[in-house]
Amino acid sequence: MEEIIRIVEAAENNLDDLCRLCVPPERQADRSFMKGVELKKIWAMDMLKRWGSVAKIAYLGDALAGLIQYTPIPEEMVVYITCIYVPRREHWRRGVGRRLLTSLIEDVRNPKSWFGGESSSALVTRPFPGEKSGQYSAKSFFKDMGFKQVEEDPGLLYYPLKQGFAYRPVEQRRPDYVPQEGDKGKVIIIYSPSFCPFSYFFLEKAEQEIEKAVPGVRISG
Ligand SMILES: CC(C)(COP(=O)(O)OP(=O)(O)OC[C@H]1O[C@@H](n2cnc3c(N)ncnc32)[C@H](O)[C@@H]1OP(=O)(O)O)[C@@H](O)C(=O)NCCC(=O)NCCS
């Protein structure tokens, strides 16, 4: 029997599903992971306010199964995929990842207010190795799905949506950190709520490792 995959646009009423999907069952009571979930909700609310759209969620039957998250980049007329993930082994290779991606492709072929009423020129992504042991990598998946490598930056992949479009990234999107007088003698960590609930866990881990390496050092965020 064919399995029913439902793709749903992330919205205020299902942000809990979007934010808890990545947390492994054995980490559901872990304070650090749950703080990451809370921070991800803040990030997602902010993105919804800014762009009206932030992610798509997949359900396989009744089960929460996957997500694809993205951000428009109006100055490049492209949509950047920050993450695709089907976390549970029992959901792998059942068409969830493909459906998430094709749903996003269909969506961004439509005119978008982000692009002044035009459709997107391409999807762009820089997949990172976040797969579990034995799981297919995002990079191999995107290549199978027809993404091309950016010539001068092969870690960056794109999927053209307009004939003849070749993606060339605009350099330097973020302002540089400028050291301040008051930062002297401190370790400064720059962190903000993000699309990944693991990021808070890694922030705490980084702080612990710095404290171990340099006992007594002041850490500021
Ligand atoms: C990549 C990923 C999204 C694919 O999801 P999925 O639902 O299992 O994939 P699908 O069943 O839709 O497969 C689509 C295509 O991908 C390829 N593919 C997926 N898994 C594969 C595997 N194990 N071996 C070979 N090809 C595979 C195939 O081309 C497949 O098409 P086909 O089944 O018609 O041959 C999933 O494996 C994943 O989440 N990987 C980790 C990604 C990651 O690191 N994210 C960041 C986490 S922090």
The ligand as a MOL file (V3000), in Angstrom:
LIG
                    3D

  0  0  0     0  0            999 V3000
M  V30 BEGIN CTAB
M  V30 COUNTS 48 50 0 0 0
M  V30 BEGIN ATOM
M  V30 1 C 19.1140 13.2780 2.7560 0
M  V30 2 C 17.7750 12.9320 3.3760 0
M  V30 3 C 16.9660 14.2060 3.6360 0
M  V30 4 C 17.0080 12.0220 2.3990 0
M  V30 5 O 15.7240 11.7870 2.9380 0
M  V30 6 P 14.8930 10.4720 2.5700 0
M  V30 7 O 13.4740 10.7370 2.8730 0
M  V30 8 O 15.5040 9.3030 3.2530 0
M  V30 9 O 15.1490 10.3720 1.0020 0
M  V30 10 P 14.1410 9.8780 -0.1360 0
M  V30 11 O 13.5250 8.5630 0.2410 0
M  V30 12 O 13.1990 10.9560 -0.4920 0
M  V30 13 O 15.1630 9.6210 -1.3440 0
M  V30 14 C 15.2900 10.5050 -2.4340 0
M  V30 15 C 16.5050 10.0860 -3.2550 0
M  V30 16 O 17.7110 10.3230 -2.5040 0
M  V30 17 C 18.6480 9.2650 -2.7730 0
M  V30 18 N 18.8340 8.4540 -1.5700 0
M  V30 19 C 18.2380 8.6590 -0.3580 0
M  V30 20 N 18.7220 7.7710 0.5370 0
M  V30 21 C 19.6140 7.0170 -0.1210 0
M  V30 22 C 20.4500 5.9430 0.2650 0
M  V30 23 N 20.4460 5.4670 1.5170 0
M  V30 24 N 21.2870 5.3810 -0.6520 0
M  V30 25 C 21.3120 5.8470 -1.9350 0
M  V30 26 N 20.5290 6.8790 -2.3650 0
M  V30 27 C 19.7050 7.4460 -1.4630 0
M  V30 28 C 18.0160 8.4310 -3.8920 0
M  V30 29 O 18.3800 9.0350 -5.1180 0
M  V30 30 C 16.5410 8.6170 -3.6100 0
M  V30 31 O 15.7180 8.4220 -4.7270 0
M  V30 32 P 15.1400 6.9180 -5.0290 0
M  V30 33 O 14.6420 6.3770 -3.7250 0
M  V30 34 O 14.0640 7.1580 -6.0280 0
M  V30 35 O 16.3160 6.1410 -5.5420 0
M  V30 36 C 17.9710 12.1480 4.7120 0
M  V30 37 O 18.7530 10.9990 4.4570 0
M  V30 38 C 18.6720 12.9670 5.7840 0
M  V30 39 O 18.0080 13.6470 6.5730 0
M  V30 40 N 20.0310 12.9270 5.8170 0
M  V30 41 C 20.7890 13.7510 6.7740 0
M  V30 42 C 20.8050 15.1890 6.3030 0
M  V30 43 C 21.4630 16.0890 7.3090 0
M  V30 44 O 22.5940 15.8640 7.7030 0
M  V30 45 N 20.7420 17.1320 7.7370 0
M  V30 46 C 21.2340 18.0170 8.7730 0
M  V30 47 C 20.9080 17.4490 10.0960 0
M  V30 48 S 21.4720 18.4170 11.4730 0
M  V30 END ATOM
M  V30 BEGIN BOND
M  V30 1 1 1 2
M  V30 2 1 2 3
M  V30 3 1 2 4
M  V30 4 1 2 36
M  V30 5 1 4 5
M  V30 6 1 5 6
M  V30 7 2 6 7
M  V30 8 1 6 8
M  V30 9 1 6 9
M  V30 10 1 9 10
M  V30 11 2 10 11
M  V30 12 1 10 12
M  V30 13 1 10 13
M  V30 14 1 13 14
M  V30 15 1 14 15
M  V30 16 1 15 16
M  V30 17 1 15 30
M  V30 18 1 16 17
M  V30 19 1 17 18
M  V30 20 1 17 28
M  V30 21 1 18 19
M  V30 22 1 18 27
M  V30 23 2 19 20
M  V30 24 1 20 21
M  V30 25 1 21 22
M  V30 26 2 21 27
M  V30 27 1 22 23
M  V30 28 2 22 24
M  V30 29 1 24 25
M  V30 30 2 25 26
M  V30 31 1 26 27
M  V30 32 1 28 29
M  V30 33 1 28 30
M  V30 34 1 30 31
M  V30 35 1 31 32
M  V30 36 2 32 33
M  V30 37 1 32 34
M  V30 38 1 32 35
M  V30 39 1 36 37
M  V30 40 1 36 38
M  V30 41 2 38 39
M  V30 42 1 38 40
M  V30 43 1 40 41
M  V30 44 1 41 42
M  V30 45 1 42 43
M  V30 46 2 43 44
M  V30 47 1 43 45
M  V30 48 1 45 46
M  V30 49 1 46 47
M  V30 50 1 47 48
M  V30 END BOND
M  V30 END CTAB
M  END
